[in-house]
Amino acid sequence: MKSFIFDRDTWQEIFDGISKNKVRTGITVIGVMWGIFLLVVLLGAARGMENNFNKLFGNFATNSVFIWGQSTSKPFKGFQEGKRITLKMSDVEYIRSEIKGIEFVVPRYQTQSKLVHKFKSTTLGVYGDYPLLDKVEKKLLVYGRWLNQNDIDKKKKVCVLEDDTYKQLFDKDEYPIGEYIKINDVNYKVVGLYKNKIQMGPGGGLHIPFSTFRQVYNRGNNIGWMMVTGKPDVDIKQMEADIKLMLKNLHKVHPEDGRAFGSFNLAKEIKKITGFLTGMQFLTWFVGIATLIAGVFAIGNILLITVKERTKEIGIRRALGAKPWEIKRHIILESIFLTSLAGALGIIAGGIVLMLIDKFFGSGDDAALVNPTVDIPVILIAFTTIVVLGTLIGLIPAQIAVSIKPIEALSDE
């Protein structure tokens, strides 16, 4: 078999057969090539979307839920409908101690304020935060540091900027650390600058210590909202329901009031996105393999036509003593060659397209597809699949060729 594969006459005969029908063979090869090209490009694009998702959420505690107070929709225990609910610091302590499976509870404040630095000003969100926020929503620091416990204990007038805030208040390439920003006529020293990748719920802007915010804005025991993160094995949906039920008891809200507390279940939304990505990968494999199979069948049809056209030639070879297996392996080898050629061209073309996508759409902060690549084992599996399919589909015209009796082949018109 080895000597047959490397026999010059064998390949000369194969190339002669292909060259007789260049257009037909070319179209067929393109069909298989298009299938593996689609598979490579779609798998690469799906990986790029997944990488982008991981880039955005990789430093975020995704098993989290945001909870805030709203207004009641039912009267209860002497309170009329429409009672405004404000969360308290005591609620945070109750949740920490009573709800099982909680990893972090992070209370936060928020308000809109005028920010001034030298001759530039803007109105943006000012947030009161604990150092713990960096545990559940990792800040990618460019300069300086994040808030620390000393800032909280001493109620320091310091702040950490988001990059968009920096761009609005500072000149390009101006070093911000140690500079002062005036918030409602009160000076705050800049101690950190971070790059914001994604805004999940309220956040961003400019951050000051939680204790400083509470004192300056006279919030007392009230808080704006809280972010609750569950341990990895916790059912975050059930935890959300348990927290809301506890808050209803603490604030004397009807148990069936669905409006009193607002929430955003990040884990549920993340699950939707990951489900979408999984569905994309499944659809990619389905479309790619279906196209591959269609292309391989087209090669089988081409070989059937070739066998029909070469009936007399096959008859002569049989009459001269050619064995059935020699006829078979020649046709199977031609099928393997065409599918392998088409597969290799499709993989190369797909790789080039992915490189172009990465170059033009895979870089920068707004990149939609980050590093769109396909694993080598996946490429090898796809290539092996089309070679195997090419071998199997080649068996059909090969069997038809050897079933032709020499006398019938020679008398065929």
Backbone torsions as a table, in degrees:
resi	resn	phi	psi	omega
1	MET	NA	-39.5	-178.4
2	LYS	-62.1	-46.1	-179.5
3	SER	-65.1	-32.3	178.3
4	PHE	-65.5	-42.9	-178.1
5	ILE	-63.6	-38.5	-177.0
6	PHE	-95.7	11.3	179.0
7	ASP	-76.3	128.3	-177.1
8	ARG	-63.0	-40.4	-179.1
9	ASP	-63.2	-36.4	179.2
10	THR	-60.0	-49.2	-178.5
11	TRP	-70.4	-32.3	176.4
12	GLN	-62.6	-39.3	179.5
13	GLU	-68.6	-40.1	178.4
14	ILE	-63.2	-47.4	-179.1
15	PHE	-65.4	-34.6	177.0
16	ASP	-63.9	-42.2	179.4
17	GLY	-64.8	-39.5	179.5
18	ILE	-68.4	-41.5	-175.8
19	SER	-67.7	-21.6	178.8
20	LYS	-68.9	-26.1	-179.6
21	ASN	-132.4	63.5	-173.9
22	LYS	-60.7	-46.0	-177.0
23	VAL	-64.7	-48.6	-178.3
24	ARG	-62.4	-44.6	179.2
25	THR	-65.7	-40.7	179.8
26	GLY	-61.8	-44.4	179.1
27	ILE	-62.2	-40.7	-179.9
28	THR	-65.6	-44.8	178.4
29	VAL	-61.6	-39.7	178.1
30	ILE	-61.8	-35.9	178.9
31	GLY	-60.9	-46.4	177.8
32	VAL	-68.5	-42.3	179.8
33	MET	-59.9	-40.6	180.0
34	TRP	-63.4	-37.3	-179.7
35	GLY	-63.4	-50.6	-178.9
36	ILE	-73.6	-28.7	173.8
37	PHE	-61.5	-47.9	177.5
38	LEU	-59.5	-43.9	-178.9
39	LEU	-60.3	-47.1	-178.9
40	VAL	-64.3	-47.6	-177.0
41	VAL	-66.3	-44.3	-179.1
42	LEU	-67.8	-40.5	176.6
43	LEU	-64.4	-40.7	177.5
44	GLY	-63.8	-41.8	178.8
45	ALA	-64.9	-40.9	178.2
46	ALA	-63.4	-40.7	176.6
47	ARG	-64.9	-38.5	177.6
48	GLY	-61.8	-41.3	177.3
49	MET	-64.8	-40.9	178.8
50	GLU	-64.8	-41.9	178.4
51	ASN	-63.9	-38.8	177.9
52	ASN	-64.7	-41.5	177.6
53	PHE	-61.2	-45.3	179.9
54	ASN	-66.1	-33.5	177.6
55	LYS	-64.9	-41.0	-177.9
56	LEU	-73.9	-40.3	-172.8
57	PHE	-109.1	2.1	-174.2
58	GLY	-59.6	-33.6	-178.5
59	ASN	-102.4	19.0	-176.9
60	PHE	-113.0	136.4	175.5
61	ALA	-74.5	94.8	-171.5
62	THR	-73.6	-19.1	179.9
63	ASN	-84.9	58.9	-171.0
64	SER	-131.7	161.8	175.8
65	VAL	-141.5	138.0	175.5
66	PHE	-96.8	137.0	-179.3
67	ILE	-135.2	136.1	178.3
68	TRP	-144.8	162.9	179.9
69	GLY	-88.0	146.8	176.4
70	GLN	-130.5	-137.2	178.3
71	SER	-121.5	147.1	-178.5
72	THR	-72.7	153.6	177.9
73	SER	-113.9	-2.4	179.9
74	LYS	-136.4	139.5	173.1
75	PRO	-69.6	147.6	-178.3
76	PHE	-162.0	130.0	177.0
77	LYS	50.4	48.1	175.9
78	GLY	86.1	-6.9	178.2
79	PHE	-95.5	136.8	-178.8
80	GLN	-80.0	162.7	173.8
81	GLU	-60.2	142.6	178.9
82	GLY	95.3	6.3	177.7
83	LYS	-63.3	130.8	-179.6
84	ARG	-78.7	131.0	-179.1
85	ILE	-103.4	126.3	176.0
86	THR	-120.4	125.6	179.6
87	LEU	-70.9	151.0	-177.5
88	LYS	-120.7	160.4	174.5
89	MET	-62.7	-31.1	178.3
90	SER	-64.7	-30.0	176.3
91	ASP	-62.6	-40.2	-179.9
92	VAL	-60.4	-44.8	-179.3
93	GLU	-65.2	-41.5	178.3
94	TYR	-60.6	-45.5	-178.3
95	ILE	-63.8	-42.9	179.1
96	ARG	-59.3	-39.5	-173.1
97	SER	-89.7	-26.3	-170.4
98	GLU	-106.2	-27.5	-177.4
99	ILE	-91.6	126.2	-177.8
100	LYS	-79.3	149.0	174.1
101	GLY	85.0	6.5	-178.8
102	ILE	-84.0	136.7	176.8
103	GLU	-99.7	-47.8	179.6
104	PHE	-138.9	145.5	167.2
105	VAL	-127.1	118.4	-174.6
106	VAL	-118.2	106.2	175.3
107	PRO	-78.1	149.1	-177.8
108	ARG	-143.2	154.2	173.2
109	TYR	-115.7	160.4	175.6
110	GLN	-155.9	141.4	171.7
111	THR	-157.2	161.9	175.5
112	GLN	-97.4	130.3	-178.6
113	SER	-142.2	159.3	176.7
114	LYS	-83.6	128.4	179.8
115	LEU	-111.8	134.2	-177.8
116	VAL	-131.7	131.9	172.0
117	HIS	-135.8	113.0	-176.2
118	LYS	55.2	-113.3	-176.5
119	PHE	-103.5	9.0	-179.6
120	LYS	-111.9	145.7	179.4
121	SER	-147.5	157.5	177.2
122	THR	-160.9	163.5	176.4
123	THR	-114.1	117.2	-176.3
124	LEU	-141.4	177.0	179.0
125	GLY	-75.7	136.4	172.6
126	VAL	-113.2	129.8	-173.5
127	TYR	-121.7	134.8	174.7
128	GLY	-95.2	119.7	-172.8
129	ASP	-137.0	158.8	173.2
130	TYR	-96.8	158.8	173.5
131	PRO	-57.2	-26.6	-178.2
132	LEU	-59.7	-24.7	-179.8
133	LEU	-56.8	-32.1	-179.8
134	ASP	-67.6	-17.8	177.4
135	LYS	-76.0	-35.6	-175.7
136	VAL	-102.3	-16.5	-179.9
137	GLU	-141.5	77.3	-170.4
138	LYS	-56.8	128.4	179.7
139	LYS	-94.1	126.7	178.9
140	LEU	-86.7	90.7	-174.2
141	LEU	-69.4	133.6	174.9
142	VAL	-95.7	-44.3	176.9
143	TYR	-137.1	152.7	170.3
144	GLY	71.7	-143.3	-173.5
145	ARG	-140.2	171.3	173.3
146	TRP	-90.6	173.2	177.1
147	LEU	-61.5	146.9	177.4
148	ASN	-127.5	175.7	-175.3
149	GLN	-65.4	-31.4	178.5
150	ASN	-62.9	-37.0	176.3
151	ASP	-61.7	-39.7	-179.7
152	ILE	-69.0	-49.4	-175.3
153	ASP	-62.0	-39.1	-176.1
154	LYS	-97.9	4.0	179.0
155	LYS	51.1	50.1	-175.9
156	LYS	-71.3	148.3	175.8
157	LYS	-93.8	76.9	177.2
158	VAL	-126.6	162.1	-179.4
159	CYS	-146.7	156.9	174.8
160	VAL	-122.0	129.9	-174.8
161	LEU	-98.0	148.5	166.2
162	GLU	-86.3	152.8	-175.0
163	ASP	-59.7	-37.1	178.8
164	ASP	-65.2	-36.3	176.9
165	THR	-65.5	-42.2	177.7
166	TYR	-57.5	-44.1	-178.3
167	LYS	-63.0	-30.7	-178.8
168	GLN	-81.5	-23.0	-173.8
169	LEU	-111.5	-17.4	-175.3
170	PHE	-121.0	154.6	173.7
171	ASP	-72.7	157.1	-179.9
172	LYS	-59.1	133.3	179.4
173	ASP	68.4	8.8	176.3
174	GLU	-74.7	132.0	-178.9
175	TYR	-78.4	120.6	-171.7
176	PRO	-87.5	-24.0	-172.9
177	ILE	-65.3	128.9	-178.5
178	GLY	94.2	-14.6	176.0
179	GLU	-75.5	165.4	-178.9
180	TYR	-116.8	139.4	175.0
181	ILE	-118.1	132.4	-179.4
182	LYS	-92.4	121.8	177.3
183	ILE	-114.7	110.3	-176.1
184	ASN	51.6	47.6	176.7
185	ASP	69.6	13.7	175.7
186	VAL	-115.1	129.4	-177.2
187	ASN	-82.1	135.1	176.5
188	TYR	-126.3	133.1	-179.2
189	LYS	-83.3	131.3	178.9
190	VAL	-78.1	122.3	179.7
191	VAL	-114.5	-9.5	-178.2
192	GLY	-160.2	153.8	175.1
193	LEU	-136.7	128.6	-179.4
194	TYR	-127.3	157.7	179.5
195	LYS	-96.9	122.6	-178.0
196	ASN	-91.6	117.7	-179.1
197	LYS	-84.9	-40.0	-176.4
198	ILE	-154.0	144.7	179.1
199	GLN	-102.4	108.3	178.1
200	MET	-103.4	105.1	-178.5
201	GLY	70.2	-160.9	178.7
202	PRO	-65.1	146.5	178.7
203	GLY	156.6	-174.0	-179.8
204	GLY	78.7	-168.1	178.1
205	GLY	78.7	-114.3	-176.2
206	LEU	-139.3	134.0	-174.7
207	HIS	-115.2	134.3	175.0
208	ILE	-124.5	163.0	179.8
209	PRO	-58.2	142.3	-178.6
210	PHE	-55.5	-44.6	-178.2
211	SER	-66.5	-36.1	178.3
212	THR	-66.1	-45.0	179.0
213	PHE	-58.9	-46.4	-177.2
214	ARG	-60.8	-38.9	-179.2
215	GLN	-74.3	-46.9	-175.9
216	VAL	-66.0	-40.3	-176.9
217	TYR	-98.3	8.4	173.5
218	ASN	52.9	53.8	-178.8
219	ARG	-90.9	-10.8	177.6
220	GLY	59.2	-127.4	-178.5
221	ASN	-92.1	-1.2	-177.6
222	ASN	-79.3	152.3	172.9
223	ILE	-131.2	162.4	-178.8
224	GLY	-79.3	-54.9	177.8
225	TRP	-160.0	176.1	178.4
226	MET	-136.4	150.3	175.0
227	MET	-113.3	121.1	-176.8
228	VAL	-113.0	126.0	179.8
229	THR	-113.4	128.8	178.8
230	GLY	-93.5	161.2	174.8
231	LYS	-67.0	159.0	-172.8
232	PRO	-54.5	-33.0	-175.5
233	ASP	-94.0	7.8	-175.6
234	VAL	-88.8	141.9	173.9
235	ASP	-78.3	102.0	-173.1
236	ILE	-66.4	-29.4	178.4
237	LYS	-66.1	-42.9	177.9
238	GLN	-68.4	-38.6	178.5
239	MET	-62.1	-41.0	177.2
240	GLU	-59.7	-45.6	179.5
241	ALA	-63.3	-41.4	179.7
242	ASP	-64.4	-40.8	179.5
243	ILE	-64.4	-44.8	-179.7
244	LYS	-63.1	-40.7	179.1
245	LEU	-63.4	-41.8	177.6
246	MET	-63.5	-43.4	179.9
247	LEU	-63.7	-36.1	176.9
248	LYS	-62.8	-40.2	177.7
249	ASN	-66.5	-41.8	-178.3
250	LEU	-67.8	-33.5	-175.6
251	HIS	-104.5	11.4	177.8
252	LYS	54.7	59.4	179.5
253	VAL	-115.7	143.3	179.6
254	HIS	-56.7	133.7	-177.9
255	PRO	-57.0	-26.7	-178.4
256	GLU	-99.2	9.9	178.6
257	ASP	-76.6	113.1	-177.5
258	GLY	-94.1	0.6	-175.5
259	ARG	-108.6	-15.6	-172.0
260	ALA	-63.7	-34.5	-179.0
261	PHE	-126.2	127.2	176.1
262	GLY	-91.7	154.0	179.1
263	SER	-154.0	156.3	174.6
264	PHE	-134.1	112.8	-177.8
265	ASN	-89.3	99.9	-177.4
266	LEU	-65.1	-38.8	-178.7
267	ALA	-59.6	-40.2	-179.9
268	LYS	-65.8	-40.9	179.9
269	GLU	-68.8	-38.5	177.5
270	ILE	-62.9	-39.7	179.6
271	LYS	-62.5	-37.6	177.3
272	LYS	-62.6	-42.7	-177.8
273	ILE	-67.6	-45.3	179.1
274	THR	-64.7	-34.5	175.8
275	GLY	-64.5	-39.9	177.0
276	PHE	-62.8	-43.4	179.6
277	LEU	-63.8	-39.9	176.9
278	THR	-63.7	-42.8	177.8
279	GLY	-62.5	-38.0	177.5
280	MET	-61.8	-43.8	-179.9
281	GLN	-65.1	-41.3	178.2
282	PHE	-62.7	-45.7	179.7
283	LEU	-62.7	-38.7	178.5
284	THR	-60.8	-47.8	178.7
285	TRP	-62.7	-41.2	-178.4
286	PHE	-62.9	-49.7	-178.7
287	VAL	-64.4	-45.2	-178.4
288	GLY	-63.0	-47.2	-178.7
289	ILE	-67.6	-39.6	178.4
290	ALA	-61.7	-41.5	178.3
291	THR	-66.7	-39.2	177.0
292	LEU	-60.2	-48.0	-178.9
293	ILE	-60.9	-42.7	178.8
294	ALA	-60.6	-41.8	179.4
295	GLY	-66.8	-39.8	179.2
296	VAL	-65.6	-39.5	176.4
297	PHE	-63.1	-34.6	177.0
298	ALA	-63.4	-38.5	176.2
299	ILE	-63.5	-40.6	176.7
300	GLY	-59.0	-41.7	179.3
301	ASN	-65.4	-39.6	177.6
302	ILE	-61.5	-43.0	-179.7
303	LEU	-67.2	-34.3	175.8
304	LEU	-62.4	-42.4	178.0
305	ILE	-65.3	-40.4	179.5
306	THR	-61.5	-43.5	178.3
307	VAL	-60.6	-41.8	179.3
308	LYS	-61.9	-43.3	-178.2
309	GLU	-69.8	-26.9	-176.2
310	ARG	-104.8	24.2	-178.0
311	THR	-58.0	-45.7	-177.7
312	LYS	-66.0	-40.0	178.9
313	GLU	-62.0	-43.4	179.1
314	ILE	-63.9	-40.5	177.6
315	GLY	-59.9	-42.1	179.4
316	ILE	-64.0	-43.5	-179.8
317	ARG	-63.2	-39.5	178.4
318	ARG	-65.4	-41.6	-179.1
319	ALA	-65.0	-30.7	179.4
320	LEU	-83.1	1.1	174.3
321	GLY	107.9	6.5	177.4
322	ALA	-64.6	133.3	-179.1
323	LYS	-79.7	151.4	179.1
324	PRO	-53.2	-40.0	-178.0
325	TRP	-65.2	-32.2	178.0
326	GLU	-66.1	-40.1	176.5
327	ILE	-65.4	-43.9	-177.5
328	LYS	-61.0	-51.6	-173.6
329	ARG	-67.4	-27.8	176.6
330	HIS	-64.1	-46.1	-178.7
331	ILE	-69.7	-40.0	178.6
332	ILE	-63.9	-41.1	179.0
333	LEU	-63.3	-38.9	176.9
334	GLU	-62.9	-41.0	178.1
335	SER	-63.9	-44.4	179.5
336	ILE	-63.5	-41.1	-179.7
337	PHE	-61.3	-46.8	-178.1
338	LEU	-64.4	-44.2	-179.7
339	THR	-67.9	-39.1	179.4
340	SER	-65.3	-43.0	178.3
341	LEU	-61.6	-47.2	-179.9
342	ALA	-62.5	-41.9	179.8
343	GLY	-62.9	-45.1	-179.5
344	ALA	-63.1	-43.9	178.7
345	LEU	-63.6	-39.9	179.2
346	GLY	-64.7	-41.6	179.4
347	ILE	-65.2	-43.5	179.2
348	ILE	-63.0	-45.8	180.0
349	ALA	-63.6	-42.8	178.2
350	GLY	-62.2	-41.6	178.2
351	GLY	-62.3	-41.0	178.6
352	ILE	-63.2	-43.5	179.4
353	VAL	-62.9	-41.8	178.6
354	LEU	-64.2	-36.9	176.7
355	MET	-63.8	-40.8	178.5
356	LEU	-67.3	-40.3	177.4
357	ILE	-61.3	-44.4	-179.3
358	ASP	-64.3	-37.7	-178.5
359	LYS	-68.8	-42.9	-173.5
360	PHE	-96.3	-25.4	-176.0
361	PHE	-125.7	-0.9	-173.9
362	GLY	-104.2	4.7	-178.7
363	SER	-122.7	159.7	-179.4
364	GLY	94.8	167.8	-177.5
365	ASP	-67.8	-27.1	-176.5
366	ASP	-99.6	18.5	-178.5
367	ALA	-60.4	129.8	179.6
368	ALA	-85.9	-33.6	-179.7
369	LEU	-124.4	114.4	-176.8
370	VAL	-101.1	120.3	178.9
371	ASN	47.9	63.2	179.9
372	PRO	-72.9	99.9	-177.0
373	THR	-130.6	167.7	175.6
374	VAL	-126.8	134.7	-179.3
375	ASP	-64.4	143.7	179.0
376	ILE	-56.6	-43.8	178.2
377	PRO	-58.3	-35.2	178.4
378	VAL	-66.0	-42.4	177.5
379	ILE	-61.2	-44.4	-179.2
380	LEU	-64.4	-39.2	178.2
381	ILE	-63.7	-45.2	179.9
382	ALA	-62.4	-44.2	-178.9
383	PHE	-66.0	-44.0	178.3
384	THR	-61.7	-37.8	179.7
385	THR	-60.8	-44.8	-177.6
386	ILE	-72.1	-31.2	177.0
387	VAL	-67.2	-43.1	177.9
388	VAL	-63.3	-44.7	178.0
389	LEU	-62.0	-39.6	178.1
390	GLY	-62.4	-38.4	177.5
391	THR	-65.2	-45.9	-178.1
392	LEU	-66.1	-42.1	-178.2
393	ILE	-70.0	-26.9	177.6
394	GLY	-70.7	-19.9	179.1
395	LEU	-65.2	-30.6	-176.8
396	ILE	-65.9	-58.0	178.0
397	PRO	-65.4	-28.6	178.4
398	ALA	-64.7	-43.0	179.8
399	GLN	-66.5	-38.4	177.6
400	ILE	-64.1	-39.3	-178.5
401	ALA	-63.0	-44.2	-176.8
402	VAL	-78.4	-14.7	178.6
403	SER	-81.4	-11.0	179.2
404	ILE	-75.9	123.9	178.6
405	LYS	-76.1	139.3	-177.2
406	PRO	-52.7	-42.6	-177.3
407	ILE	-64.6	-37.3	179.4
408	GLU	-71.6	-39.3	-179.6
409	ALA	-64.0	-41.0	-178.5
410	LEU	-69.8	-26.4	179.9
411	SER	-92.9	0.3	-177.5
412	ASP	-71.5	135.2	178.6
413	GLU	-104.2	NA	NA
